Amino acid sequence: MGLTFEIAEGGFLDIDITITGPDGAVIHKGERESSGIYTFSAPTSGRYTYCFSNKMSTMTPKVVMFNLEIGEAPNKNAGDNDEEANHNNLENMIKELGATLKTVKNEQEYMQVRDRIHRAINESTNSRVVMWSIFEASVLLVMTLGQVYYLKRFFEVQRVV
């Protein structure tokens, strides 16, 4: 069994995760994780629980992208003749190709999530730079007008009557 997750949006991009087996035993517990890949073999059959918790920051909702893969148990039957061995070999190669395609698909989804996160960060940084530039330009304009006014008043001739 395997679990891959990534926090796409919200807060500091961290979340708590707990993986529990069918007997109630905790297989994995992680705190404040932003992404992870966990693979383990299931010793017993039953319902495994994956729990994502946002208790440390309940004010900010989070978007969690995750992928769950359940593999098959290895087949230990040995073929008696060559034709059955070739058939099993071909079947194993097809299964391996399918698993590789799933891995490629998962990596593409992971890259899309990372691209979305980095695009949001870049757009946020860009908007902050634009706002700071507008602020600097307005301060420069106000300082220029203030200096012109000050110099004009400094060089005015005052008459005393």
Phi, psi and chi 1 to 4 in degrees:
 res  aa     phi    psi   chi1   chi2   chi3   chi4
   1 MET       -  146.1  -61.3 -176.8   83.2      -
   2 GLY  -144.1  144.6      -      -      -      -
   3 LEU  -131.4  128.7  172.8   70.7      -      -
   4 THR  -123.6  130.1  -55.0      -      -      -
   5 PHE  -141.3  158.3   73.0   93.9      -      -
   6 GLU  -151.4  134.6  175.6   88.8   20.0      -
   7 ILE   -84.0  119.8  -51.0  -57.0      -      -
   8 ALA   -90.3  -38.3      -      -      -      -
   9 GLU  -148.5  154.0  -63.5  176.0   15.0      -
  10 GLY   109.5  126.1      -      -      -      -
  11 GLY    56.8 -136.5      -      -      -      -
  12 PHE   -91.8   17.6  -67.5  113.0      -      -
  13 LEU    56.9   45.1  -59.3  176.8      -      -
  14 ASP  -135.4  152.7   58.3  -11.9      -      -
  15 ILE  -156.2  156.6 -159.6  161.0      -      -
  16 ASP   -93.7  142.9  -62.6  -21.7      -      -
  17 ILE  -133.2  140.8  178.8  171.4      -      -
  18 THR  -135.6  129.7  -54.0      -      -      -
  19 ILE  -111.6  121.7  -58.7  174.1      -      -
  20 THR  -120.3  138.9  -50.6      -      -      -
  21 GLY   -83.0  175.9      -      -      -      -
  22 PRO   -66.5  -22.7    9.6  -13.5      -      -
  23 ASP   -88.5    2.1   54.9   -6.0      -      -
  24 GLY    90.5   -1.3      -      -      -      -
  25 ALA   -77.4  139.2      -      -      -      -
  26 VAL   -80.4  119.8  175.1      -      -      -
  27 ILE   -84.6  -41.6  -64.3  171.7      -      -
  28 HIS  -149.0  139.8  175.0   76.2      -      -
  29 LYS  -136.1  123.2 -178.0  171.1 -176.3  145.4
  30 GLY  -128.1  144.7      -      -      -      -
  31 GLU  -120.7  137.9  -65.5 -178.9   -3.0      -
  32 ARG    52.0   51.7  -63.8 -174.5  178.2 -100.5
  33 GLU  -101.6  142.1  -64.0 -175.4   11.0      -
  34 SER   -99.2  -22.9   59.6      -      -      -
  35 SER  -160.0  163.0   64.6      -      -      -
  36 GLY  -174.3  155.9      -      -      -      -
  37 ILE  -130.9  117.8  -60.8  173.0      -      -
  38 TYR  -124.4  124.7  -59.0  105.7      -      -
  39 THR  -127.6  133.3  -54.7      -      -      -
  40 PHE  -152.7  156.7   60.8   93.9      -      -
  41 SER   -93.4  136.5   59.7      -      -      -
  42 ALA   -83.0  111.4      -      -      -      -
  43 PRO   -71.2  -28.1   21.6  -26.3      -      -
  44 THR  -128.4  154.1   59.7      -      -      -
  45 SER   -84.6  152.3   62.3      -      -      -
  46 GLY   146.5 -167.5      -      -      -      -
  47 ARG   -94.6  119.5  179.6  174.8  -70.0 -177.3
  48 TYR   -97.3  138.8  -73.1   81.4      -      -
  49 THR  -112.1  129.5  -53.4      -      -      -
  50 TYR  -110.6  117.2  -60.6   91.9      -      -
  51 CYS  -119.4  120.2  179.4      -      -      -
  52 PHE  -100.2  124.7  -64.8  102.2      -      -
  53 SER  -117.7  138.7  172.7      -      -      -
  54 ASN  -119.2   35.4 -166.9   22.8      -      -
  55 LYS   -67.7  -30.1  -72.8 -176.1 -178.7  177.7
  56 MET   -74.1  -19.9   76.2  -80.0 -161.6      -
  57 SER  -142.5   75.8   61.1      -      -      -
  58 THR   -73.7  -14.3   56.9      -      -      -
  59 MET   -79.9  -23.7  -62.4  -57.6  -71.5      -
  60 THR  -110.3  117.9   56.8      -      -      -
  61 PRO   -71.9  152.2   24.4  -30.9      -      -
  62 LYS  -128.3  151.1  -60.7 -166.5  176.8  171.2
  63 VAL  -110.1  119.3  175.7      -      -      -
  64 VAL  -110.1  122.8 -179.4      -      -      -
  65 MET   -99.3  123.7  -54.1  -72.9  -71.9      -
  66 PHE  -140.4  158.7   68.0   94.3      -      -
  67 ASN  -136.6  130.7 -175.4   16.4      -      -
  68 LEU  -116.1  127.0  179.1   64.2      -      -
  69 GLU  -120.9  132.8  -96.5 -170.6   58.9      -
  70 ILE  -118.5  116.6  -60.1  172.2      -      -
  71 GLY   -90.2  175.9      -      -      -      -
  72 GLU  -100.1  152.6  -65.5 -177.8   18.3      -
  73 ALA   -69.9  143.7      -      -      -      -
  74 PRO   -63.0  142.2   13.2  -18.9      -      -
  75 ASN   -88.3  122.2 -169.4    3.7      -      -
  76 LYS  -105.4   14.0  -64.1 -175.6  179.6 -178.8
  77 ASN   -80.7  125.0  -65.5  -20.4      -      -
  78 ALA   -90.5  137.0      -      -      -      -
  79 GLY   -75.1  141.9      -      -      -      -
  80 ASP   -84.8  -37.9  -67.2  -22.1      -      -
  81 ASN  -118.7  172.9   57.3   19.6      -      -
  82 ASP   -67.7  -38.0  -72.0  -22.1      -      -
  83 GLU   -64.8  -42.5 -174.7  176.6  -39.3      -
  84 GLU   -68.1  -35.2 -170.8  173.9  -38.0      -
  85 ALA   -66.0  -42.6      -      -      -      -
  86 ASN   -64.6  -40.1  -72.9  -21.5      -      -
  87 HIS   -62.6  -44.3  178.7   69.9      -      -
  88 ASN   -65.2  -38.4  -73.6  -19.7      -      -
  89 ASN   -64.1  -43.7 -169.9   16.2      -      -
  90 LEU   -64.1  -42.1 -178.7   62.3      -      -
  91 GLU   -63.1  -41.2 -174.9  177.0  -30.7      -
  92 ASN   -65.1  -38.8  -70.8  -21.8      -      -
  93 MET   -66.3  -38.4  -71.2  172.7   62.3      -
  94 ILE   -66.1  -42.1  -69.6  171.7      -      -
  95 LYS   -63.0  -40.8  -74.6 -178.7 -178.4  178.5
  96 GLU   -65.1  -41.0 -175.0  177.8  -32.6      -
  97 LEU   -63.8  -41.6 -177.9   61.9      -      -
  98 GLY   -62.5  -41.6      -      -      -      -
  99 ALA   -64.8  -38.6      -      -      -      -
 100 THR   -66.4  -39.9  -54.6      -      -      -
 101 LEU   -63.5  -39.8  -74.6  174.1      -      -
 102 LYS   -62.5  -40.2  -78.3 -176.5 -174.2  177.9
 103 THR   -63.9  -42.8  -56.7      -      -      -
 104 VAL   -63.2  -43.3  168.7      -      -      -
 105 LYS   -61.5  -43.4 -179.8  179.7  172.0  -89.3
 106 ASN   -63.8  -40.1  -68.3  -20.7      -      -
 107 GLU   -65.6  -37.9  -74.0  -63.0  -40.5      -
 108 GLN   -65.3  -41.8  -75.5  179.4  -22.3      -
 109 GLU   -63.8  -40.6  -71.2  174.6   -4.5      -
 110 TYR   -61.6  -43.5  172.9   74.8      -      -
 111 MET   -66.5  -34.8  -68.4  -51.0 -121.2      -
 112 GLN   -65.1  -40.8  -73.9  175.0  -12.3      -
 113 VAL   -64.3  -46.1  169.3      -      -      -
 114 ARG   -62.0  -39.5  -62.4  -69.9  -64.8 -179.0
 115 ASP   -63.4  -42.4 -178.8   53.9      -      -
 116 ARG   -63.0  -42.4 -169.5  178.2  -46.5  132.7
 117 ILE   -64.3  -47.8  -69.0  169.1      -      -
 118 HIS   -68.1  -33.7  -71.1  141.0      -      -
 119 ARG   -64.3  -42.2 -176.9  179.8  -55.2  -88.7
 120 ALA   -63.2  -41.1      -      -      -      -
 121 ILE   -64.2  -44.3  -69.5  170.1      -      -
 122 ASN   -63.7  -41.6  -73.2  -21.1      -      -
 123 GLU   -66.6  -38.3  -71.7  175.7   -1.4      -
 124 SER   -64.3  -45.3  171.7      -      -      -
 125 THR   -63.3  -41.2  -56.5      -      -      -
 126 ASN   -62.2  -43.7 -173.7   34.4      -      -
 127 SER   -65.9  -36.2   66.2      -      -      -
 128 ARG   -66.4  -40.6  -71.0  179.2 -175.7 -177.6
 129 VAL   -64.1  -41.0  167.2      -      -      -
 130 VAL   -63.8  -45.8  166.9      -      -      -
 131 MET   -62.9  -41.4  -65.6  -53.9  -87.5      -
 132 TRP   -64.0  -39.8 -178.3 -107.9      -      -
 133 SER   -64.7  -41.6  -61.5      -      -      -
 134 ILE   -63.2  -42.3  -69.1  170.9      -      -
 135 PHE   -61.8  -46.3  173.2   72.8      -      -
 136 GLU   -61.6  -42.4  -77.9 -176.9  -27.3      -
 137 ALA   -63.9  -41.3      -      -      -      -
 138 SER   -67.8  -39.2   61.2      -      -      -
 139 VAL   -63.5  -42.3  166.5      -      -      -
 140 LEU   -62.2  -41.8 -175.2   65.2      -      -
 141 LEU   -64.5  -44.4 -176.7   65.0      -      -
 142 VAL   -64.3  -41.8  167.8      -      -      -
 143 MET   -63.7  -40.2  -69.8  -63.1  -69.9      -
 144 THR   -63.0  -47.8  -57.1      -      -      -
 145 LEU   -62.6  -40.2  -67.3  174.7      -      -
 146 GLY   -63.6  -42.4      -      -      -      -
 147 GLN   -67.3  -40.6  -73.6  177.5   -4.5      -
 148 VAL   -61.5  -45.9  166.5      -      -      -
 149 TYR   -61.5  -44.5  175.7   73.6      -      -
 150 TYR   -63.6  -46.4  178.0   74.3      -      -
 151 LEU   -66.1  -36.7  -73.3  173.2      -      -
 152 LYS   -64.3  -43.0 -175.1  178.0  175.4 -175.8
 153 ARG   -70.3  -30.4  -64.0 -131.1  -12.6  135.6
 154 PHE   -68.5  -38.2 -176.8   73.5      -      -
 155 PHE   -93.8    2.3  -72.6  114.3      -      -
 156 GLU   -70.6  140.8  -83.7 -176.2   -0.6      -
 157 VAL   -88.2  125.0  177.7      -      -      -
 158 GLN  -100.7  130.7  -64.3  179.8   -5.4      -
 159 ARG   -99.2  135.4  -65.2 -175.1 -171.6 -176.8
 160 VAL  -108.2  122.0  178.1      -      -      -
 161 VAL  -103.4      -  178.4      -      -      -
